[in-house]
Amino acid sequence: MKKKQTLNKKSIIRIAMLAFSVYMIFSIGSEVFRSARLYYNLSQTSKENERLIEETNRLNNEVLRLQDEDYIQSFVSGTIFQTREGTSVYILPERNDAQD
């Protein structure tokens, strides 16, 4: 009778240890997956941050250029064809290499 009780206790302990092991393996796998996803998100965020820094620098340079009156005049004449008195704007057709 004692032998059966000890077998049952051992079996219960083994099952509990197996269940705990499965739970720990699942938890570790879940944490590894979460870490990989966070690393990917960090990488993407770093790339976006670099792009935004470059865009900010470009816009700051554009602000500096727009403070120069000569640049503003050339910008306006090139975009909306607004010119100074006495100047003319000629619009030429685009060059097509196939025609040459």
N, C-alpha and C positions, 0 to 999 in steps of 0.2 A: 504494500500500500504506500509506503514512504517513497519507494522508487517511482511510482506513477506521479506523486505530487511533485517530486523534484524534477521530473521530466516536464511536467506542465509548467513549472516555474521557469525552467530553462528555456522552454519553447516561447513562453510569453516574453522573456527578456530578449531572446533572439529576434522575435518579431518587432519588439519595441526598438531595438538597435537598428534593425533593417529599415523600419519606417523613419527613424531619425536620420539615418544615412541618406535615404532618398530625399528627404526634406532638405538636408544640407547641400546635397549635390544640385538640387533644383535652385536653391537660394544662390549658390555660387554662380551657376549658369546665368541666372537672372541678373546678377550684379555685373558679370562680365559683359553681357549684352547691353546693359544700361551704360556702362563705362565706354563701350565702343560707340554707342549712339551719341553720348556727350562729347567724345573726342571728335566725331564727325561734325557735330554742330559747332564746336569751337573752331574747327578748321574753316567751315563755311563763314562763320561770323568774322574771323580774321581776314578772310579774303574780301568780304563786303566792307569791312572797316578800312582796308587799304584802298579800295576803290573810292570810298567816300572821302578819304584824305586827299587823294589825287584830284577828285572833283572839286573839293574845297579850295585846293591850291589853284586850280584852273580858274575858278570863279573869282578868287581874290586877285589874280593877275588881270582878269577882265575888268574888275572894278578899278584897279590902278590905271589901266589903259583908258577907261572911260572918263577919267579925270583929265585926260589930255585932249585939248580942243581939236588939234589936227587929226588925231585918231577918230574922234567923233565925226568930224566932217568926212573923212574918207569912208568910215563905216556907213554913214547915212547915204553918201553918194553911191556906194556899192550895193546897198540893199534896197533902197527905195528910189534910186536914181534922182535924188535931190541934189542939185548942183549949185555952185556959186554963179553969180551973174557973169555972163561972158564965156561960160564954158558949155560944151556940148557933150552929150552922151551918145555914143554909137553902140548899138547892140549888134554884135556879129553872130552869125549862125555858128553852132558848135562844129568843130572840125570832125569830119568823119574819115577815118583812116582807109576805109574801103574805097572811097572816091579818089584817093591819091594814087 
